Amino acid sequence: MTERIRVGVIGAGAIAQVAHLPTLRKIKDVEVAVICDSDLPKARAVANRFKINDAFDDIDDALRYEELDALVIATPNHLHEAHVLSALSAGLHVLVEKPLATSTKGVARVIRQAEKGDRILMVGTNQRYRPDVETIRGFVESGELGKIDSVRGSWHVFRPSRSQLGWRLKEELAGGGAMLDLGLAVLDIGIWLAGNPKPVRVSGILNRPNERAVEHAGSAFVVCENGASIFLD
């Protein structure tokens, strides 16, 4: 008999309720054992809705009282680094929503901890698994498109209301705006389709309504070591 994988979810917001929890419930031999959110009544309500045994408002309590194999982290961006480090220190494998951290030093710290503990650490760059992207990737790998010299990608949406964006409007909590939230996914697809080359030069512009606000739009041009270029906006 296959041993069940016990998973905890940190963060009971929209992405957890709409994406992670429904998907985890469909996977055979996976049990969501605990959910944690700073809003304990919300955590308990979500636990009841998805038939999760325990709910906590502190990640340390969740890690202390539950015997887990892996953790899904879906908290505001500024908490990702600390939560990932806590999970890795507890010996768990981790899936974290993007970004991995809000600074390059933070990313380096997290990667070192994962390598030190020999744990699987994955950022939720789920756009790679879209059927259209996988189809294009198949064309690239087969050689049908020849050598990839450039990739261009765009992601444009109607601007949500301020109430919908919430903490994403605050740079100290989000770490960035549209380019971090949407542009990062486009960049990941571009580099992946180009064969994962190392970027060597980057230029870009961020459009902010004022100095203290996160960007509501932006564009970037990335040149890679294999000569491929990626433009995104």
N, C-alpha and C positions, 0 to 999 in steps of 0.2 A: 504494500500500500504506500502511495506517495505521501510523504509528510507534508502537512499543511504549512504554508508560509504565512507567518503572522506579521501584519503590516500595521503601522500607526500612521495617522494623518495629522499633521500640524497645520492648523489654519482651517476654519470652517466657513470660509467665504464662498463667493460665487463659483470660482474655478474648482474648488473642492466639491461643491454640491452638484455642479453641472457636468463636470468632466471626470475627476479622479474617482469619486466614490461610486458613481454608476458603473464605471468601467471595471473597477476592482471587484465589485460584486458579481460581475459576469465571468470572472476568471476562476476556473476550477482550481481547487486546492489553495486558494488565497482567502485568508480571513482578516478582515479589518477589525483589529482587537481594541483599538483605542482611538479617540479623536481628542484634540487639544486646541483650545482657542482662548484668547485673553478674555473673551466674553463667554463666561461659563454657561449662562442660560442658553445662548446660541449653540454652544457645543453640545449641551444636553438635548436640545431640540433636534439637532442634526443626528446625534447618536440614536435617538428614538426613531427618527424617520428611516435611517439606514440600518437599524437593528445592530448597533455597535454596543458592546457591553459596557465600556467605561468612557467617561468624559472628564477632562481636566482643564484647568486654566493656566497650568505651568508645565513647560516641557520637561523640566527635571522630575516632576512628579510622575508624568507619563512614562518616562524612561525608567524610573525607579520601581514602579509598581507593575509594569507589564513586561513580560518576556517576549521581545520582538525580534524579528529577523531584518526588517527594513522599515524605512521611514519615508513618507512623502511629505515634502515641505512646501506649503502653499500659503506662506505668510507674506506681509509687505516686504518689499525689496531690502530695506535696511536691516531686516532681521535674518536674512538668509545665511549670511556668513556665520553668525553665532549659533544658529540652529543646526546648520550642517556640521559645524565643529562638535557640538554637543552629541549629535547622533553618531558621528564617526568615532568619537572618544568612547561611546558606549558599545562600539563594535558592530554597528549596524550599517547595512548598505543604504544608499540614499538616492532618491529621485527628487530634485529640487526644481521649482519653477525658475525661469530665467529672471534676472541674472544670477549667476553663481554667487557673486558678491558685488558691492558697489564701488570697488577700487581694485586696481591691479595687484596691490599688495595683499588684499583680502583674498583674491582668487588664488594667489600663490600659496598662502597659508592653508587654504582648504585643500588644494591639490596635494601639498606635502603631507597633510594629515591622512588623506585617503591612501596615498602610496605607503606611508608608514604602517598603517593598519591593514594593508592589502584588502581594502574594501572597494566595492563598486560604487562609483559616484557618477551620476548622469544628470545633465541639465535637460529640462523638458523642451527640447527643440523639436516639437512634434510636427512642424510643417514639413519635415523631410518625408513623412509617411503619408502625405496626401497622394491620392492616385495619380493626379496629373504630374506631380513632381517625380514620383517613382517611375512613371513612364518616360519622362525626359531623361532621368538618370540611366534607364535601360538603354536609350539611344546613345548616350554618351559612352557608356561602358562597352557597347558593341562596336564602337568606332564608326557608326553610321554617320555621325555628325562631324567626323574628323577631329582635328585639334581644336580645343576650345580656347579662343583668343580673348573673348569678352563675354560678360554676363551682365544683363541689366534687369533690375527688379524694382517694382514699386508697390506700395501698399497705401491706398488712400481710403479714408473713411470719413463719414460725417462726424463732426466734433460732438462727442457726448456732452450731456449737461454736467455742470460742476458737481452736482450731487452724485451722479453716476461715477465720476472720476475719483472723488473722495481723496484719499491719501496720495493718489498718483499725481496730484497737482503740487505737492510739496516736495521740493528737491531733496530735503534732508531725509525724507522717508522713501522716496521713489528712486533717487539717484539720477533721474533723467526723465524725459517725456516721451514723445512720439518715436524718436530715433532709438531709444532704449527698448521701448515696449514693442514697437512694430519693426523698426529698422533692423534690430538685432536678428529677428527671424529671417528677414530677407537676406541679410549678409550671410547668415549660416547656410541658407540654401545655395547662394551664389558660390561660396567657397567650396561647398560639398560637390556641386555640379562641376566645378573647375578642377576637381581632383584633390582637394584639401591642400593647396599650395600655401606656403608661408607668406603672409603679407609683408612687404618691405617698405611701402610708402602709403600714407593715408592723408587725404585732404578732405575737408568737409565744411559745412556751415549749418548752424542751428538757428532757427527762427523763434525768438522768444518775445512775448508781449512786453516784458520788462526784465530787468536784471535778476530779480529774485524768483522769477517764474521758470517752470520747466518748459522746454521747447514744444511748440505745437506742430512743428514741421521741421524738415531738414533734408540734407542730401550729403552723400559721401562718395568719394572716388578712391578705390583701393587698387594698388598695383602689387602684383605678387611676384615671387622670385622666379617662377617659370614663365613670366612674361604676360600672363593672363591679367586682365583688368576687370574690375567689378564696379558698376555704378548703381547706386540705390537712392531712392527718394520716397 
